[in-house]
């Protein structure tokens, strides 16, 4: 991660520990700054990355042109940009190809790259949809995200069981009937 300044993160974490009245050098905390820097390198690996790179070299759609492609239950992990606390959930990504398709794993990688930044759940859906629409010239895109936010679960409102659902739709999947069809398939039993 070229953009991650580990020594700076370690110094900042040491300062935070001191600011809350802890001794950053005490046993049990002496490795915390390094551990947080390692975690942040993973959590924020998408900073500066172009999610559309995950969609390069698409294949001809052939008979798939105009037919719905849906990848359900993509594991999602991100960090809320307001509190720097995690939110975890699942994303469902659907698109209607025009002339180009990609392997399904690439859709999951787009979600991973976009989520690996300080983020808002709503923005993840928009950025994933925009990348697929632009890179594949898709006829329609739908991104549904259902996530539990630690900022809601552990502080303030303390709604430990609540989740947030966001829906982003583009093109033909913004039309009510096509959107409803895709959402129904997301909820259908495997």
N, C-alpha and C positions, 0 to 999 in steps of 0.2 A: 504494500500500500504506500505508494510514493507520497500521497497527500497527508498521511498520518505522521504527526510529530510526536513520537512516543515520549521523549524526554520532557517535552512541554506538558503533555497529559499527566505524566507522573508527578511533575512539580505542582500542577494544578490540583491533583487529587490530594497530595500531601498538604497543600494549603487548605483545602476543604476540611480535611480531618482536623487540622489545627484550629480552624475557624469554628468547628462544633465543640471544641474543648477536648479533643482527643490528642494523644501523642502519636504522631505518625511512625515513630521509631519503636513503639512498644511491641512486644511479642504478639503475634497475631495480626498486626497491621503493617509490619515492615515490608511485606510483599504486596500489599494491596495496591499501591500506585502502579506497579508493573502489571498486576493482574487486570486492573481497569484499563490500562493502555492496550493490553492484548485484546480485551473484550471490545473496546472501541474500534480497534483496527478491523475487527470482524463486523461489528454492528454498522459501521459507516463505510464499508467497502464500496458502496455505490456512489459516494460523493465524487463528482467529476466524471463518472462513467456515463456513456451514452447507451441507454437501454435498446436503442434501435440496432446497435451492433449485434445483439442477440438474434436478430431477425435477418441477418445478411444471407445472401445466396439462397433465396427461396426457390422452391420447385414449382413447375407448372401445375396449376390446379386441375387441369383435365376435367374429368367427370365431377370433381368436387366443387367446381365453380357454382356459386349460388346456393350451396348446401351448408347448413349450419355445422360448425365445428365447435365442440364444447369440451373444455378441460375443467373438471370439478375438483374441489377439495385440495387446492394448492396451499400448502402450509405457508403461513405468512408471519414474519416477525419484523417489527420495526420499532423505532424509538420516537415517541411523541416529541415534537420540537418545542412544545411549551414547557414541559417538565423534565425532559430527558429521561423519561421512564418508558419501559417497554409496553408495546401492545402486541397481542398475539391473536391469530385467528386463521381464517381460511379465505381464499379468493377463488372465485369461479370466473373463468374467462371464456367467452364465446365470440366467434367471429364468422362472418359469411365471406368466404373468399371470392375474389373477382377472377383474377388470372393466376394468383400465386398463393402457395401454402408453405408452411414450415413444419418441421417436426414438433410434436407436442411438447417435448422437453424444453424447447426454446420459449414457449409461452410461459412456463414456470420460471425460466431464467429471467425473463423480462420482469416478472413480478419480484423476484429476488433482488435484482439490481435496483429497481425503483424503491423498494422497501428499505434498502440498506443505506438510508440517509436520514437525517433528522426530518421527520415527515408528519403530515396530517393524513388520516385515513382517506379523506375525500380526495386529496391530491394524488394519492397512489392510484386510485381508479382512473382519474383523468389522465395521468401520465402513461399508464399502461394502455388505455384505450387509444390515446393519441399516437403512441409508438406503433401499435398494430395497424391502425388506420393509415398512417403515413407510409410505413415501411412495406406493407403488403398491398396497399391500395384496396383494402377490404371494403366490401359493400356495406358492412355493418359490424359493430363491435359492442359487446356488453361485458361489463366488469362488475361483479357483485362481491362485496367484501363484508364479512361478518367477523368482528374482532372484539376482544375484551381488553380494555385499557387499564393498566395499573394505576394511572392517575385518577381514574374513577373508582377503582377498587380499593385503593389503599390510603387515599387522602381525601380531604374535602367531603364529598357526598358519600363516600365509602359504599358504593353500590357494587358489592362483591360478585353479584350474579348477572349484572347487566352486560349486554353487548351492543355494539353499534353496527348497523347495517347501512352500507352505502351502495348506490347503484349509479353507474355511469353508462350511458348508451349513446351510440353514434349510428348514423346512417339508417339502414333498413331495420336495425334492431332497436331504434328509437320509436318505431311505429308500434302502437299499442298491441296489435295482434302478434307480431313477430317477437316483441319483447316478452309478452305473456307466455308464448310458446317456449322461449329459452329459459325463462324463470321456472316454468313448470318442470322442464327437464333437469334443472339444477336440483329441485326437490324430489325428483323421482327416485324410487328405490333402485339400487344397482341390479 
